[in-house]
């Protein structure tokens, strides 16, 4: 197999674990290939609250990802398991047309 080919995961012991392993590895691979890009992440907090975080994706591990906010020069470490949606922009900086969906930006009041 060529080096750039995605290899399927090893056969699991049960079907539920098979689906979880397959999608987990696939999602992590997408994140790994997107390191350095501007991303918008939506996290499910509680049963019905989505919280938006955004920045440059700097790393992604088995249970976390980190976002760098150039405007405020800070890094946010995010819980991978509450991540529900991620939008990956094809740019290494915050797009000029990007507007946060939430009234409050990254936990602070917008001015």
C-alpha positions in Angstrom: 0.0 0.0 0.0 1.3 3.5 -0.7 2.1 5.6 2.3 -0.7 8.1 1.7 -3.4 5.4 1.8 -5.7 5.3 4.8 -5.6 1.8 6.3 -8.7 0.3 7.8 -8.7 -0.4 11.5 -8.1 -3.9 12.8 -11.2 -6.1 13.1 -13.0 -5.3 16.4 -14.6 -7.8 18.7 -18.1 -6.3 18.6 -20.1 -4.2 16.1 -20.6 -1.2 18.3 -16.9 -0.9 19.1 -16.2 -1.4 15.4 -18.2 1.7 14.5 -16.8 3.8 17.3 -13.2 2.8 16.4 -13.7 3.4 12.7 -15.3 6.9 13.1 -12.9 7.9 15.9 -9.9 7.1 13.7 -11.4 8.8 10.7 -12.3 12.0 12.5 -8.9 12.2 14.2 -7.2 11.8 10.8 -9.3 14.6 9.3 -8.3 16.8 12.3 -4.6 15.8 11.9 -4.6 16.8 8.3 -6.3 20.2 9.2 -3.7 21.3 11.7 -2.7 24.9 10.9 -6.1 25.8 9.4 -8.7 28.1 10.9 -11.6 26.1 12.3 -14.9 26.7 14.0 -15.9 24.0 16.6 -19.3 23.5 18.2 -19.5 21.7 21.5 -22.6 20.2 23.1 -22.8 21.4 26.7 -25.5 19.7 28.7 -28.4 18.4 26.7 -29.2 21.3 24.3 -26.6 24.1 24.5 -24.0 24.5 21.7 -21.0 26.5 22.4 -18.8 27.8 19.6 -15.0 28.1 19.8 -12.7 29.0 16.9 -9.1 29.6 16.1 -6.2 28.0 14.4 -6.1 24.2 15.0 -2.7 23.6 16.5 -3.0 20.0 17.7 -5.4 17.1 18.0 -5.1 14.1 20.3 -7.2 11.2 21.3 -9.4 13.2 23.7 -8.5 16.9 23.0 -7.8 19.6 20.4 -6.2 23.0 20.8 -7.2 26.2 19.2 -4.9 29.3 18.9 -6.6 32.7 18.9 -4.2 35.1 17.3 -6.3 38.2 18.2 -6.0 37.5 21.9 -2.7 35.5 21.7 -4.1 32.6 23.7 -4.6 28.9 23.3 -7.8 27.0 24.3 -7.7 23.3 25.0 -11.0 21.6 24.1 -12.6 18.4 25.1 -12.8 16.1 22.1 -15.9 14.1 23.3 -18.3 17.1 23.5 -17.3 18.2 20.0 -20.3 17.8 17.7 -19.4 19.9 14.6 -16.3 21.4 13.1 -16.0 23.6 10.1 -12.6 23.7 8.5 -11.7 26.7 6.5 -9.1 26.4 3.7 -7.0 29.2 5.2 -4.3 29.6 7.8 -5.8 32.8 9.3 -9.2 34.0 10.4 -11.2 34.7 7.2 -12.2 38.4 7.0 -15.9 37.5 6.4 -16.1 35.2 9.5 -18.6 36.4 12.1 -19.1 34.4 15.3 -22.6 33.0 15.6 -22.9 33.6 19.3 -23.6 37.0 20.9 -20.7 36.3 23.3 -17.3 35.7 21.8 -15.2 32.9 23.4 -16.7 33.7 26.8 -16.3 37.4 26.7 -18.8 40.2 25.8 -18.5 41.5 22.3 -17.9 45.3 21.9 
